[in-house]
Structure formats: C-alpha cells, structure tokens
C-alpha cells in the first residue's frame, strides 16, 4: 500500500485515463485527474502531488511544454514526472527527457511495467513515498506495514509522527525548516502554525525514547530539525 502518495494523471483520452486508474488504484495511490494542462495547473496550485504521469499530446499546451514550465518554477521543479506517449522514436524520448521528464513510457503500456517505473521513480526522487522499508542507523520504517522500529523494538507512534519519522529516515543528515516539514509531511498549502511541528517533534522524541533513540532527532538552532547520529 502506497500510503499518502498522490499521483496526478494528466491525460485527455478517457480510455487511457481509466486504464491508469485501474492500474494504480489497487496499489493504494491517491489519484487525481486532469484532462489538459490548464486542469493540471489548477490541481497543482491547490496542492502538490507526489508524482505526475503526463501525456505528451494534449489539446492546447502539450505535455512537453507543461513539463518545461514546471521545471522552471521553484515550487514544482522537483516534482517527479513520467511522460506517457505514443511517440517511441529515440529523438522523441530525448525531447521528453530534455523537457524535464524523469522517465518515459510509451503507449500501449504494460500495467506491470508502469507500476515498476512509478515505484522506481519514487525510490529515486521521493523515497519517503516508496513502498520499500527505509533504514537509518538503529531506525527502520516500513511504509507497507505502517511500522517503525528503533533498535529492533516496535514503536508506539501516532500517524503524524510516523509520517515525520518516515520523511526524516528518507532524508537523513539534512536540515529542514519548520515550513519545509509542513510542506513535505503535512502537505503543500497546509495552513497551520509552524509551531505545530515542534509539538509533533516532541511526541516523536517521546516515542523514540523508549528505545533510547530520541537524540537522533536533533534541533539545529535557527534552522530547524534533522535526523543524525550524535
């Protein structure tokens, strides 16, 4: 189960859109649909998805044009993008990748191959949304089982603290501000106080303290928080 992972499907052909939904829904992804670039932009303005499957040929603005504009915007430049198209020539693939796509899938596509490519891209670009267990030092987070362990001991942990720990384990040693954590863990366009992060950090440390691992979550004065060995 791909917990809390949202995929935006940008595709103007209803039959292909239904096939994408039929393929991805059983894996637990939250799916949004857009029939053209304008609808895609509206969905992205509302909240960032975790991955976009983007059709090349659409009425109006093409998928290639949309991908280029997303890469030029600081808010969306890091979005994982899979280009979906009937264009199979090498020059077309190069054009799609040069536009900013991370991967390229040609129509007709194998559902199993698409799932594999989605999982592979999430592992590379957004490991906190991948299905595979994540490990760092004495910590292990298993998203598929919604379990977290420290020194092998199962943690009693709330849903938000689990998401916070999963994000930290996916990005160890890096410092994240409260605003960044709100965007990445609570969701882009989340309108809650930044100090809410501090409350959940305290709860996370309390859960980790049972296994004497609370010191892994470090406060970096004036900057935010990070997960690191002491």
ABEGO torsion letter per residue (X at the ends): XBBGBBBBBBBABAAAAAAAAAAAAAAGBBBBBBABAAAAAAAAAABBBABBBBBABBBEBBAAAAAAAAAABAAAAABBBBBBBABABAAAAAAAAAAGBABBBBOBBBAAAAAAAAAAAAAAABAAABABBBBBEABBBBAAAGBBBBGGBBBBBBAAAAAAAAAAAABBGBBBBAAAAAAAAAEBGBBBBAAAAAAAAAAAAAAAAAAGAAAABBBBBGAEBBBBBX
